[in-house]
Amino acid sequence: MEPPVPAKKEGVVADVEHTVGMLLGAEEDWPRAYEALLRRLGLVTGADGRTHRTLPVRMTVEPFNLRDRARHGLVIDRLSHWYYLKKLALMDDVHLLNSPFTLESMEKHAACCVLMRLGLRIPETVLVPGKPRDRSFDLDAAAAAIGYPLWVKPYDGGSWSGVSKVRTPAELHAAHAASGERLMHLQASVEDYDVVARALTIGPETMVMRFRPEQPEHARYQVEHDFLSAAAGEEVVTVSRLVNAFFRWEFNSCESLVRGDDVFPIDHANACPDVSLTSLHYYFPWAMTALLRWTVFCLVTGRRGRLDMDPSAYFAIADDPDRSYAEKLRDYRRLADGYFEIEKYREFCAKELKNADAIVYDWVCSEEFRSLLRETVRARYPVHEHEKFLAHFGGLIDAWVSDQSR
């Protein structure tokens, strides 16, 4: 895979130059935002006093020789091009934001098993075979052990495809028949919950957002601060970072149902999360700031993604009968923060990236950003809705700008 050669750079020459490779689908909004912010960031000084410049490069899927040396220090993958990513990790020590090994193999079933083992409040779950099997089984008995209502969903998950809420045996059999040969989870429904919280985590930074999955895309993320108690909010953050540290992911989102102070993780393996401008809107500048800081930190400090997992450290906490639930969460958080080098990261951001927030603020206030917003809306919505959505998203961005000015 030969990426395009970066354009000739202007201005002060850096002592060290890094490239971030981006394997992208059809998305244009956040890649353009990230590219613009890296340009505005310019030079960053490392601990050794040398100056560093980070350059974004859009990659394409091409034939590649396994012995070709990678030209990127870090890759943001949105295509799940496993074979190339594994080559980069095993032969070139390229930093990948998400481990391709665990991301490919640790589907939602495995993530569910891990969080159960760690003692989190995972709803009761049964794995059932697909419909066409030589040996029949008692589907009704499996459901009865959980109780109605329950959810029927593919064991490997993905974009709510094949997910059904069933309330009766008849609905259960219809949903199971529709699943064909797919392995399915029957999972107890958490009833009377207060909110759905989606935590987007990039490196050691997490934004917890109120999520309305029943709403259209533009209205799913509600701009509402303090919608969780302090205890529930802290637990949602801990669960998200715990999942990422355990599976060696650095760009993932987790969903939890929250009832009072009780947190029930229900969807925790989304390591290609939605970060589009018209989905995140108000929260989009935060996501771009976090992505900017984390990728630059990794490159300038020489951080390398870990391929090895260390489940024993987490399971030792989980299996300790003398630890309370709160103590286990505290110790999981300690392991996760250690994995993400959170103190080193904070020190680096405070010293070398202290202007990052101002750079993002100035960019969001610029005509360049407004042009991106207009083009994104025009590309995503029909003509008769352009005016409505430009006003909608423009108002949400104006609210973010106003909040930063306080």
PyMOL commands that set and color helices and strands:
alter all, ss='L'
color gray80, all
select helices_A, chain A and resi 29-41+82-92+100-105+108-117+139-146+169-178+217-219+230-247+277-301+311-318+325-339+342-352+356-364+367-380+383-405
alter helices_A, ss='H'
color red, helices_A
select strands_A, chain A and resi 16-23+44-45+51-59+74-77+95-96+125-128+150-154+164-166+184-188+195-202+205-211+221-222+251-259+262-270
alter strands_A, ss='S'
color yellow, strands_A
deselect
rebuild
show_as cartoon
